[in-house]
Amino acid sequence: MVKLIGDLIKDVIEPGFCLGCNACVAACPMQCIKKEENEIPVLKTGCINCGICYGQCPQVVDPKTLQKAIFGDNPTDELLGTYTQALAVEAKDAIMKAHGQDGGAVTALLSSLLDDGYIDGAVVVGTGEAPWQPVARVATTTGELIECAGSKYTRTPLFIGLRDAVNLYYRKRVAIVGTPCNIVASWRMQFSEPTNRHLGETIRLRVGLFCGGVFRYKEFLKDIIERQLRAPLAEVAKFDMKDGRFVIYLRHKPKRELALSAVKRYIDLPCKICSDFTAEFADISVGSAGSPHGRSTVLIRTPTGAEAFDVAKKFRKFSAVELEKVKPGIEGVRLEAKAKKGAAAKELEIMRRQKKPLPVWLQERPPEPPKETIESLKSISRV
Ligand SMILES: Cc1cc2nc3c(=O)[nH]c(=O)nc-3n(C[C@H](O)[C@H](O)[C@H](O)COP(=O)(O)OP(=O)(O)OC[C@H]3O[C@@H](n4cnc5c(N)ncnc54)[C@H](O)[C@@H]3O)c2cc1C
């Protein structure tokens, strides 16, 4: 039975599981779902009860059900998912490196793919009028990619960028960069029933970011960082989240550091119960864990990811070494992945004991997607 907007509100929005990715907003054919404060979708008038919004939501399926559809087999690594190559990558261009969060690998990779024509746009995240307010952008040049480089650690309405790429920029083959939940939504867009397939089918490459969780812009960046810590957001040059620390680099003052355990309570609820650290369903995953300072760890997962990486390599915009040649290497990634899976299991157990609402896929297992849908997914993703 097709689930409708009312089910989305009941299963996802009301219990607080919405991540604000705005896949439902982007895919709504009637444009009757709008984002409001904290990126949460709200139903306006004009809904025709088509159910497409529910079909896009990454929070209503067990992400593990994607494993077989994408990779055809069980994960090669229980903690990291399926991958065929692990590398430490660094952009060669000084400006890309300076703007990049770690090694500038994502920016260098996408810039090469734009130069080649492998993609004709990339959905990335820049900032809006308010400092550090994340806004989805469509980058079609290296300059725009550099403008959007660096991590934004707050809820991001990423799929508004995909909608713009298709409807405003008329792009035909885009890369999307996103957190693990964004990557799940992007697959839902492609093969759930019903869906707004013209958005999903425009995605040529999925670049997933390792993710320790996101915060809310108002509650964390404005109220805690700006008001309580007196660190004006306009003065912040960069945020970083690694090795158990949340670091705030200020333009004219020494950096400030917070223990992640101290700010954990501001991490979004859906992130607390997410067990995917390395974006296990991306074509290529990128993060800082595993690589030394100034490099990004890159896990190549699918044939599409391998093909895109090989195309990009020819442009010599980055250097790559095997991750096993650097420290802490893959074990550093596995350690963080294990910690996130453990924390998620613990949080779910607490919620169960306290009889709090659970994500719908933990209450009842959804049926497997029909075989023909899996076949079409495989041909589209060339897995
Ligand atoms: C919310 C969040 C949490 C993270 N947590 C961890 C962690 O705990 N451990 C770890 O090892 N790595 C984590 N990362 C990944 C890490 O911060 C870097 O993004 C990654 O190493 C790539 O660095 P780079 O220099 O290669 O990328 P860059 O060249 O700087 O490019 C980064 C790309 O990501 C896009 N982007 C930025 N923010 C977002 C966002 N919120 N959603 C979607 N796209 C975005 C940018 O627009 C840009 O295109 C996290 C990233 C995010 C966004």
The ligand as an SDF file (V2000), in Angstrom:
LIG
                    3D

 53 58  0  0  0  0  0  0  0  0999 V2000
   28.2990   16.7780    8.8780 C   0  0  0  0  0  0  0  0  0  0  0  0
   29.6560   16.1750    8.6120 C   0  0  0  0  0  0  0  0  0  0  0  0
   30.2480   15.3730    9.5980 C   0  0  0  0  0  0  0  0  0  0  0  0
   31.4870   14.7840    9.3510 C   0  0  0  0  0  0  0  0  0  0  0  0
   32.0490   13.9950   10.3280 N   0  0  0  0  0  0  0  0  0  0  0  0
   33.2360   13.3880   10.0860 C   0  0  0  0  0  0  0  0  0  0  0  0
   33.8460   12.5810   11.0860 C   0  0  0  0  0  0  0  0  0  0  0  0
   33.3280   12.4490   12.2160 O   0  0  0  0  0  0  0  0  0  0  0  0
   35.0260   11.9450   10.7840 N   0  0  0  0  0  0  0  0  0  0  0  0
   35.6130   12.0780    9.5380 C   0  0  0  0  0  0  0  0  0  0  0  0
   36.6540   11.4640    9.3110 O   0  0  0  0  0  0  0  0  0  0  0  0
   35.0750   12.8660    8.5800 N   0  0  0  0  0  0  0  0  0  0  0  0
   33.9100   13.5160    8.8260 C   0  0  0  0  0  0  0  0  0  0  0  0
   33.3450   14.3270    7.8580 N   0  0  0  0  0  0  0  0  0  0  0  0
   34.0150   14.4450    6.5330 C   0  0  0  0  0  0  0  0  0  0  0  0
   35.0940   15.5190    6.5380 C   0  0  0  0  0  0  0  0  0  0  0  0
   34.7170   16.6050    7.3290 O   0  0  0  0  0  0  0  0  0  0  0  0
   35.3740   16.0340    5.1040 C   0  0  0  0  0  0  0  0  0  0  0  0
   34.1670   16.4510    4.4980 O   0  0  0  0  0  0  0  0  0  0  0  0
   35.9810   14.9690    4.2090 C   0  0  0  0  0  0  0  0  0  0  0  0
   37.1840   14.4890    4.7800 O   0  0  0  0  0  0  0  0  0  0  0  0
   36.2980   15.5370    2.8080 C   0  0  0  0  0  0  0  0  0  0  0  0
   37.3010   16.4920    2.9340 O   0  0  0  0  0  0  0  0  0  0  0  0
   37.9420   17.1260    1.6130 P   0  0  0  0  0  0  0  0  0  0  0  0
   38.9560   18.1390    2.0300 O   0  0  0  0  0  0  0  0  0  0  0  0
   38.3540   16.0290    0.6980 O   0  0  0  0  0  0  0  0  0  0  0  0
   36.6480   17.7920    0.9990 O   0  0  0  0  0  0  0  0  0  0  0  0
   36.4560   19.2610    0.3730 P   0  0  0  0  0  0  0  0  0  0  0  0
   37.3130   19.3830   -0.8430 O   0  0  0  0  0  0  0  0  0  0  0  0
   36.5390   20.2710    1.4480 O   0  0  0  0  0  0  0  0  0  0  0  0
   34.9450   19.1320   -0.1200 O   0  0  0  0  0  0  0  0  0  0  0  0
   33.9210   18.8650    0.7910 C   0  0  0  0  0  0  0  0  0  0  0  0
   32.6280   18.8050    0.0040 C   0  0  0  0  0  0  0  0  0  0  0  0
   31.5630   18.4740    0.8810 O   0  0  0  0  0  0  0  0  0  0  0  0
   30.4800   19.3870    0.6920 C   0  0  0  0  0  0  0  0  0  0  0  0
   29.7880   19.5120    1.9730 N   0  0  0  0  0  0  0  0  0  0  0  0
   30.1500   20.2270    3.0500 C   0  0  0  0  0  0  0  0  0  0  0  0
   29.2700   20.0780    4.0500 N   0  0  0  0  0  0  0  0  0  0  0  0
   28.3240   19.2490    3.5930 C   0  0  0  0  0  0  0  0  0  0  0  0
   27.1340   18.7200    4.1550 C   0  0  0  0  0  0  0  0  0  0  0  0
   26.7450   19.0070    5.3890 N   0  0  0  0  0  0  0  0  0  0  0  0
   26.3930   17.8800    3.4160 N   0  0  0  0  0  0  0  0  0  0  0  0
   26.7570   17.5770    2.1490 C   0  0  0  0  0  0  0  0  0  0  0  0
   27.8880   18.0490    1.5560 N   0  0  0  0  0  0  0  0  0  0  0  0
   28.6530   18.8660    2.2680 C   0  0  0  0  0  0  0  0  0  0  0  0
   31.1580   20.6670    0.2700 C   0  0  0  0  0  0  0  0  0  0  0  0
   30.2830   21.5260   -0.4030 O   0  0  0  0  0  0  0  0  0  0  0  0
   32.2800   20.1380   -0.6290 C   0  0  0  0  0  0  0  0  0  0  0  0
   31.8360   19.9190   -1.9360 O   0  0  0  0  0  0  0  0  0  0  0  0
   32.1390   14.9850    8.0970 C   0  0  0  0  0  0  0  0  0  0  0  0
   31.5490   15.8190    7.1300 C   0  0  0  0  0  0  0  0  0  0  0  0
   30.3140   16.4090    7.3790 C   0  0  0  0  0  0  0  0  0  0  0  0
   29.6900   17.3030    6.3250 C   0  0  0  0  0  0  0  0  0  0  0  0
  1  2  1  0
  2  3  1  0
  2 52  2  0
  3  4  2  0
  4  5  1  0
  4 50  1  0
  5  6  2  0
  6  7  1  0
  6 13  1  0
  7  8  2  0
  7  9  1  0
  9 10  1  0
 10 11  2  0
 10 12  1  0
 12 13  2  0
 13 14  1  0
 14 15  1  0
 14 50  1  0
 15 16  1  0
 16 17  1  0
 16 18  1  0
 18 19  1  0
 18 20  1  0
 20 21  1  0
 20 22  1  0
 22 23  1  0
 23 24  1  0
 24 25  2  0
 24 26  1  0
 24 27  1  0
 27 28  1  0
 28 29  2  0
 28 30  1  0
 28 31  1  0
 31 32  1  0
 32 33  1  0
 33 34  1  0
 33 48  1  0
 34 35  1  0
 35 36  1  0
 35 46  1  0
 36 37  1  0
 36 45  1  0
 37 38  2  0
 38 39  1  0
 39 40  1  0
 39 45  2  0
 40 41  1  0
 40 42  2  0
 42 43  1  0
 43 44  2  0
 44 45  1  0
 46 47  1  0
 46 48  1  0
 48 49  1  0
 50 51  2  0
 51 52  1  0
 52 53  1  0
M  END
$$$$
